[in-house]
Amino acid sequence: MSLVYLGLGTNLGDKEQNLNNAVMALTLEVGDVLRVSSFYRSKPWGYDSKNEFLNAVALVETSLTPFEVLQKTQEIERNLGRTAKTATGYSDRLIDLDILMYDNLILDQPTLTIPHPLLAVRDFVLLPLSEMAPDLVHPVLGKSIIELRRELIP
């Protein structure tokens, strides 16, 4: 079994319900959801929108491979109303699920990079992740999540 940290985000519709629906779907499709962080509000990152985000992190124990987790999370996004991801940038969304870390795996493939390549520069990921696992070490950067958070959010 592997431990996977997943980032959850939404900025459309009933945001709390969107996150709760995603957690339920993760339980059914990916594995045992061991813990979910508090929900955090954040401004859109990488684009302009009037719709504020609600973000969280879930810790899931799974027997799935990283690519199977990616496939399942993309299916969950579609089933919960997510339209296709844009190649040209970011947009508002009902749900977004990102693999942040998968055990201590380092993976750099065209369709999947673990740890998530933007993990260390996104406060909306570092805040909930530091709540759940402040001492977790980023396997590429060699720094704990709390260290990364302090560097980004002094």
N, C-alpha and C positions, 0 to 999 in steps of 0.2 A: 504494500500500500504506500502511496505517496501523499505528501501534503502539498496542496496547491493554494496559493493566495490569489484570489480573483478580485479585480476592481469592478464595482458596479456603479453605473451612473444613469441619470435620467433628467431631462429638463422639459418634458411635455406631459400633459395629462395629470392624473393623480400620482404624484411622484412617489409618495410613501407606498402606495399600493403597487406601483411598478416594481419597486425594489423588493417588496415582500413577495410578489409573484415570481420574480427572478430567483429568489432564495428557495422558494418551493420547487421551482423547476430544476434548480441545481440538485436538490435532494433527490428528485426522481430520476434525473438523467446523468448526473456526474458522480455523485457519491454522498457520503455523510457530511452534512454541513456541521462542523464542530463549533463554529463561532461566527458571529456577525458583529462588526463594529457598530458604533453609534452611526447615525446618519448625519452627514455634514453638508451644509449649504456652501455652494461655491459659484463664482462667476464663470461664464463660458471661457474656455481656454483655447486659444488659437484662432478664434473668430469672434465676431460681434453678434450678440443676440440679446433680446430683452428678457429671455427666459433663463432664470437662475437654475443651476443644477442641484440635485440631491445625490450625494455620493456615499458609498460605503465600501468596505472590504469584507469578503467572506473567506473563511478558512475551510477547505474541503479536503476530506480524506478520500482518495480515489484509487481504483485499480486501473484506471484508464491511462493510456500513454498521453504525452503532451499533445500529439496531433489529434487523438480522439477527444481530448478535452476541448481543443479548439473547435473541432467539428460540432460537438454537442453544444458549446456555448453559442456558436453561430446559429444553430438550429433553434435554440431557446430565444435568441434575439428575434429571429424571423417569426416564431410562434407567438411572441409577445408584441408583434406589430412593428418591429424594426424594418425599415426599408433598407435597400442596399447601401452599403458604405460608399461614400464618394471618394474618388481617386484624386480629386482636386482640392480637398480640404475638409474641414469639419462642418457639421450642420447640427441643428436641433435633432433630438432623438428620444423615442419612448424608452429605450433601454440600450445600454452599452455594457458589454462584459469583456474584460481584458484579463488575460493571464499575466499576473505580475511576477510570480515566482512559482517554480515547481521544484520542490525539494531544494537541493543546491545546484541544480542543473544549469549549465551554460549551453545555450543552443542558439545558433545563428544560421537560419535557413531562410530562403526567399519568402516563405509563407508564415514563418513563426520565429520570433526572437524571444528568448527567455534568458535572464530576466527582461521584463518589458523595457525597451530602450529609453523610454521617457519617464520611468518610475522616479528617478532622482530629481526631476525638475518639476514635478507636479505636486503642489501642496494638497490638492484634493485627493491624492493617493497617499502621500506621506502622513497626513493627519490621521486618517483611520487606521493605516497600517502601523503607525507608531503607538496607537492606542492598544492594538492587539499584540504586537510583537516588537517592542522597542529594541530588543537585543538581537533580533534577526539580522544576520550579516548578508549584505549584498555580495554575491559571489564574484562579481566582476570588479566592483569598486573596493571591496575589502573593508567597507564601513558599515556600521550598524544603521538600522533604519532611523533611530533617534539622532544619530550623528548627521545623517543626510537631512533630516527634518530641520535640525538646528542650523545647518549651513544655508538652507533655503529660506527658512523662516526664523530669523534671529530673535 
